[in-house]
Amino acid sequence: MQNTGKLAGKTIFVTGGSRGIGKAIALKAAKDKANLIIAAKTADPHPKLEGTIFSAAKEIEAAGGQCLPVQVDVREEGQVQEAVDKAIAQFGGLDILVNNASAIFLAGTLNTPMKRYDLMNQINARGTFLTSKICLPHLLKAKNPHIVNMSPPLSMRPIWFKDNCAYTIAKYGMSMCVLGMAAEFKDDGVAVNALWPRTAIWTAAMEMMTGDESAKSCRKPDIVADAFYEIVSRDSRSFTGNFCIDDQILAEAGITDLEQYAMQPGEPLMPDFFVDDDTDTANKMRSLAEKAFSSKGDSKKSSKESSSGSESSQSPAAIFDAVGQKIKANPDPKAKGIYGFEIDGEKWFVNVESGEVGQGEPPGGGEVLATLNMNGDNFQKLFSGQLQSASAYMAGKLKIKGSLQAAMKLDKLFTKFRGQK
């Protein structure tokens, strides 16, 4: 989507804008020579995630905007207030607020520590409410004020709750802010809308969670940034209280060529959580997720891949034995810990450091990073490369107990094994 200059001179407050979708939104606005406040926690380089408030500010200014980077923890009222005060002092007002800061921990109820529950709800729901509350007195003075929350449509389908109840509660808290504040401030002309991607978006956080192999099944953050641009270009008095999906908003603006946003054009895309439509979409999304990360078929595999895939037709015992032998023959110094598997009700374990494998519980009471529960057919597909952990999880074919991030790293390990003779 081409910039039209509608955000020229506008002042935009973005939480969590040092990387990913938040930064993409800021860069889009910067092309119109907008004023940006990047309010995020990362002032010093993160060991695993690229980007700080200062590196983002440099990119924004290089793109044509002005930027005020402020280190902010949205859980702290004083820090948010100070950041808004600095924004008003430097730019004279506020026009747009983007509540993008968010925390995620995908696990069932029994595997969610309360500190994780508290973190998600304090950042997602409370942080959104707090930042909106502090920004609103200034937004009420603006000509075309908007609040955009990066949160999903409100759907009461149990499928969106059952495997990650705490995360859903936290994200829906952001969405309920849209529902309530849109009605509360409608007569005052402040638009409050939600924006959510239909598909997975490739960011540094996504890479850390699922591994770089999932990039091909994602879209770029640019699609969300363009959808944001379309939303805030609209009249705040007539467009408010909406739960927008990125490609739907772009279609309304006449943009139907979505391949430009694909990380790898032509590849199936993994859908995001929480997106329903007029059919039984939750199940449809699960099905599409499986296709998104599945292989393209035996016709596109090399003979080497085909021969390695023959291992997948073996029993779980034979596969685990092969895994153990390959770990011992070629240990990976970066591989750490023990993984558990429940295959058709039978328990197995793999120590990815030592190569020790076996049925039942690991000896010595070693800590299990993650336990993957699936049937034998899906386990064979996972090992052979026909299915990846992220797709299996999204498709409801894999249940994960423990660290989701650790579980997703198994794809890299299995890929390495398939490349060995």
C-alpha positions, 0 to 999 in steps of 0.5 A, a space after each residue: 500500500 502506498 503512503 498518501 501523506 495522511 499521517 504527516 505531522 501526526 503524533 503516534 504513541 506505540 507500545 512495544 515498538 522496538 521490533 516486529 509488528 510495532 516497529 513495522 507500524 512505526 516505519 509505515 507512519 514515518 514515511 509520512 513524516 509522522 512523529 513517533 514515540 517508541 515506548 518499550 522495555 528494550 534499551 539494551 540489546 537482547 541476547 536472542 531478539 534484535 532491536 532496541 528502542 534506540 535502533 528502532 528510532 534510528 530506522 524511523 528517522 531514516 525513513 523520514 519520521 521524528 522519534 522519541 524513544 522512551 524505555 517503558 514497562 507498561 505495567 508501571 503507571 509512573 513510567 507510562 505517565 512520564 513517557 506520555 508527558 515527554 511526548 506532549 512536551 516534545 510534540 505538543 499532543 497525541 493523535 494515535 495510540 497503538 497498544 502493541 505491547 504483549 506477552 505470550 505463554 502458550 500452555 494449559 491451565 495445569 502447566 501455566 505458572 501464576 507468574 506467567 499468568 500475571 505477566 500476560 494479564 499485567 502487560 496485555 490487559 492492564 497495560 492496554 487499559 492503563 496506557 489508553 487511560 493516560 493517553 485519552 485526555 490528549 487524544 480527546 483534543 486531537 482532530 481525528 484520534 484513534 486507538 488501535 489495539 493489537 488484539 483478536 476478535 472476541 469469540 467464545 468458541 471453546 477451541 480458542 480457550 482449551 489449550 491456552 486459557 491464560 493467554 486467551 484471557 489476557 488477549 481478550 482483555 485487550 479486545 474488551 477494552 476495544 468493546 468498552 472504550 469504543 462505546 464510551 468515547 464514540 460521542 467524543 470522536 475517539 475511534 477504538 478498534 482492534 487489529 489482528 492478522 489472519 495468518 502467522 506473522 514472521 518476527 524475531 519472536 516468532 523465529 525464537 518460538 518456532 524456528 526459522 523453518 516456519 518463515 515460509 508459512 508466514 506473512 511479513 509484518 508489512 501487511 499489519 502495518 498497511 492495515 493499520 495505515 488504512 484504519 487510522 486514515 479513516 474518520 474516527 467518528 464513523 469507524 470505531 468499535 471494529 475487530 479488524 482482520 488485516 487482509 480483510 481491511 486491505 481488501 476493503 481498500 482495494 488491495 487483493 494481491 496478498 502475495 507481496 506480503 508472503 515471506 515465500 510466495 506460493 507457500 501455504 500459510 499458517 493461520 493465526 489463533 482466534 480467527 473465525 468466519 461464517 463456516 466452522 472456521 476453527 476446525 478449518 484453521 486447524 486443517 490449514 495449519 497442518 497443510 501450511 507446515 506439511 511437505 509439498 509431497 514425495 514428488 518434490 523430495 530428493 532421493 536423499 530425503 526419500 530414503 531418510 523418510 523411510 525411517 518414519 515407517 518404522 515403529 516408535 522404538 526403532 525411531 527413538 533408537 535411531 535418534 539416540 544413535 545419531 545424537 551419540 555419533 554427532 552431538 550438538 553442543 547447543 542441544 540441551 535437556 530431556 524431552 518426553 513423548 507420549 505416543 499412543 499412550 506409551 511414554 518415551 524420553 530422549 536426552 538430546 545431550 547424551 543420546 540416551 533414549 528409552 521407554 517410560 520415565 527418564 532415569 535419575 529424575 531428570 527434568 523434562 523440558 517438554 512432553 509431546 503427546 500425539 498418535 503414532 502416525 503424526 509422530 512418524 510424520 513429525 520425524 520424517 518432515 511431513 509435519 512440523 511441531 508448530 503445525 501439529 500444535 495449531 492443527 490440534 494433533 499435538 499437545 505440549 506439556 511444558 515449554 512450547 519454545 523448547 518443543 518447537 526446537 525439535 524440528 531443527 533437531 529432526 531436520 539434522 537427523 534426516 540429513 545424516 546417513 
